Amino acid sequence: MFHATIAGTGAAVPARVLTNADLMKMVETTDEWITTRTGIRERRMAGEGDVLSDFCVGLAAARRSRRPGSTRATSTR
């Protein structure tokens, strides 16, 4: 029988943030209208040159996934 352990989880998101205030400048809406209907206050958008794999399998997410001293970053794949 095999044994597996989830040692940690991580996430990476794009740096660019689009807030409801930003949307209010582009279209006729309000923060209250968006938040009430969707619960969304901000969203992340990929920037120029960002690709999905940067966030899925990138080292940034791997670094966030490990506890200090538990695993070397080089052994996280």
Secondary structure, DSSP 8 states (H G I E B T S, - for coil): --------------SEEEEHHHHHHHSS--HHHHHHHH--SEEEE--TT--HHHHHS-HHHHHHHS-TTTS-GGG--
